Structure formats: structure tokens, C-alpha cells
């Protein structure tokens, strides 16, 4: 495999446009635009698109969980900004990012989001209408403590070669919230999140992924689709609509 470390661009324009330089243990440094084309050539065989329209399925989720990697900051900026106001659930987000850059990500998302975006803190109570970002270098899990769900951070070994891991968050959310989970996988390389989305679906929750056309890299959504548990393959505005409508009491 190829190990990548994100060198986060701190200006908001760079975040919105998704331009991030990478350093690889195998390849020399290259621009994201070039890397996206390279990865799309590598995964050129098209995955089945799965369902693309919204159905009447409603679960009234208690939590929304989102996972993203390459191109994620840009996608998150558009997605959170399109929700239109504070959601009726908390939103827990894992973005693959190095520890020194996660504060910048939170800062930039705060500028464009119509509701609070915070870097998660260990043992933190989870509030409705707030988005929590996993700190770089820490897995973020949900556990029930004294009857209430809380955020727990740890430095357990990487899962799927990454920490934080989307699978880690998704699986813990399914365990704590059961059928009341809305799970979303956005753009990214690799397969992190596919197993966790399967757990969410098995527990009775809703499984969504970003559509290929709007992804910088389609690896993570494609892996989830191939697991045959995805309910919806949607654009970012459509995903924002799902969050609004599903989370309405």
C-alpha cells in the first residue's frame, strides 16, 4: 500500500477547492489534481451505482456519522454549509488528517458552517446540533457512560492503516445507537468505512455515500457500494437534504 500524509493548506480557498499536496513513502510529492486522475485510472473499472433516489424510509436518527479522506475538507465544507441550519442530531466526523492540521480544519469549517463545529475532546458529552471532528492521530468512538453517549478518544493501533479510522467511529455508533444512525461516506482513497457502514446497515440504520462524479477520489464510497449495503448514492446537496429530512423529529 501507499502511506500518505496530508499537508493541510490553511487558507480557506485551498480547503474549498480541495487542493492538498501529499508526500508518499513510495512516490514523490505530487499535486492532488494529478493524484486524483492517477487513482481514477487505477480504479477505472466502474462500481455499481446502487440506488440513487430517495425512498420513504425514515429512521429519525439520533446521530449522524460521516467519514472522509482525500478531498474531504472541500466536501465537508459544501455538505455542512448546505444543511441550512443546526441539524436535529449531533454530527460526528472522521477526516483522515495529520494531528498538526486538524485544528485548521475545524477553524475553516467553522467559518462556513451554520452551526458549531468543534474538535472532539475525550469523555465529551454529545450535543444535538453540533459537529464534532476527530483530532488527527486519535480514534474517535462513541460509548455510553452513566446512560448517556459520550465521545472517547484513544491511540489504539491504526485500523485500515489510518488513525482516526472511519470504521472505528461507525461501528461504535451502531453499537450505541442501534437503528438510529445515519451513516455517510464521502470522497477518499482506500476502503475505510465500508465495514462500519455495513454494521450501521445491519443495525437498521441508513447507509449513504457520495456519488462518483463529485468525489475527488471514489475509493471509499466504491468500497462501501461493493459491500452491498448502501441505501443511497447521492450528490453533496442531496446528502445535506437527507440529513435535514431524516433528522427532523
N, C-alpha and C positions, 0 to 999 in steps of 0.2 A: 504494500500500500504506500501511499504518499502522505507524509505528515506535513500539514500546512499550519502556519501561524499567521493570524491576522495582524496586520499593522494598521490600526484604525486611523482613518482620516478624521480629524476633529472638527473640520468645518462642516456645517450643515449641508452645504451643497454637495459635498462628497458623499455624505450619508444618503441623501435623497437619490443621487444618481447611481449609487452602488459601486463606485469606483474604489477598489481596495487592492493595493499591491500585496503579493504573497511571497513568502520565502519557503522553498520546498527542500526537503532533505535529499530529494532525487534530482529535481530540476532547478535551474537558476531562477532568480526573481523574474516574474512576468506579470503583465497587467491583467486585471480581471476580465476585461473585454476579450483578450486573446484566450485566456484560460477557459472562459465560458464556451467559446467556439470549439476549443480543443476537447473539452469534456462532452460537448454535444456530439462531436464526431465519434468519441469513444462509446457513447451510449445511443448511437444513431438509430438502433432498432426501436421502433415506437412501442411504447407500452399501451395496453388497452386503456381507453379513457374512462371507462366506467360511467356511472350515472352523472349527468351534467345539469339536471334540472332539480329544483327544489320540490320536495314532496310535502305531504301534510304531517309527517312525523314530527311530533313535538315531545320534548322530554323535560322542559322547564329546568335547564341545568342549574346546578348550584355553583359551578366553577367552569371557566373556560381555560384550556391549556393550549399553548402554542409552541411549536418548535421550528427553528430556522437555522440556517448556516450561511453558505456563500450567497451573497445578495440579500441576506436577511434584514440588515438595517434599513435598506431602502423599502423593502416590502412591509416591514413593521411600521415605518413612518406613514406609508399610504394607508395601511389597514387600520391602525389606531385612529388616524385622522379622519377616516371615513365613517367611523361608528356614529359620530354625530353628537355624542354626549356621554356622560358616565354610564357604563353598562350596568345591568342589574345583577351581574356576577363579578367576583374578582377575576382577573386575568393573570395567569402565571405563565411566564415566558422563559424558555431556554433558547438563547442565541449562542452558537459556538463562537467564542471570542476570548482573547487572552485577558488575563486579570488586569493588566495595566490600562485596558481600553474600555472596560465595562462601564466605568463612571461616565466616560464621554458619551457612550451610547444612551445611558439613562438621561443625561443632560439634554441631548439633542432630541430624543423622543418627547421629553417634557415640553419642548418648545412648540411642538406641533400637535400634541395630543390634547383633546378637550377634557381630559380627566387626569388625575395624578398618576405619574409613573415613578416607581421607586426601585432602587436596588434592594433586593431581598436581604433580610437580616435573620440570623439564626434565632429560632424559637419565636418568630414574629407572628402575631395574630393576623389573620387574613380578613381584610375588609372588602365589602362589596363596593364596586365602582372604582377600584384601584388596580393598576397593572404593576406586577412585581417581576423584575428581571433578575435571573440568577447571576450572581457575581462570577466573573471569569475565574476558572480554576476550582469551582465548587459545584458538586452535585446539589440540586435542589429537590427535596422530597416534601410531600405532604404527609403529616402524621396527626393522629387525633390525640390531644393531651387534655385531660380533665374535661372530656366531652366535646372539645372544640378543635377544629382543624387548625394546625399551625404549620409554618414553614420551618423545615430543618435543613441545614447546610452541612455538608461533610466533604472530606477529601479522600474518600474511598477510591480505589484504583479506577482509571478511566473505563468507561463502557463504550463499546464500538470505537475505541481509540480516542475518545473525547471526554473531557470533563469541563463544563457540565454536559450531561447526557440528556437528550430528549426522552429516551426510553425510561430513564430513572424517574423523571417527573411524571410522565404519563402513567406508568404502572402504579406509582404510589397514589396518584389521583383516583385511578379506577378502584383501588383497594379502599380508599377512604370514602369516596363519594358514590361508588356504585354506578347506577344507571344515570346519575345526574351530572355527567361530564360531557362537555363539548370539546372535542379534540381536533386541532388544526395543525397540519404540517405545511410549512411554506418552503420556498426555494432552498436548495442546499445540495451539497455533494455527499454521497455515501448512502447509508441505509438507516441511520439513527432515527428513531421514532416509529419505525414500521411495527416493531414488536409491541411497543407501548400503545400504539393506536389499535392494534389487534386486541389488547387487553381491555381498552376502553369499549370497543365494539362488543366484545364478549360479555362485558358487564351491563350492556344495554344502552350505552351512550351513543353519541353521534360522532362519526369519523369523517373529516373533511380534509382535502388537500388543495393546494394552489394549482391552477391549470398550467400546462407546459408553456404556452405562449408567453405568459407574463413572468415566468421563472428565469432567473439568471442561470441557474443550473437545476435540472429536473431530477437529479438523483434521488433525493429523499422522498418527494411525492411519488415518483415512479415506483420505488421500493414498496411504499405503502399500498399502492394500487395493485401491485403484483401479489400482495398478501390477501387480496380479495375481500377486504373488509371495509373499503371506502364507500361512504354513502354519497358524497358529493365531490365533484371536481369543478372548482369554481375560480372565477377571477377574484382579485382583491376586493373590489366593490361588492361583489356577491357574497364573499365571506363576511364582510362587515354587516351586510344585511342579515345573514344567518345569525351573527352574534346579537344584533338588535332584536330580531324576532324571536329567536329561541329563548333568550334571556328575559323576555317580557313576562311578568307574572300572569 
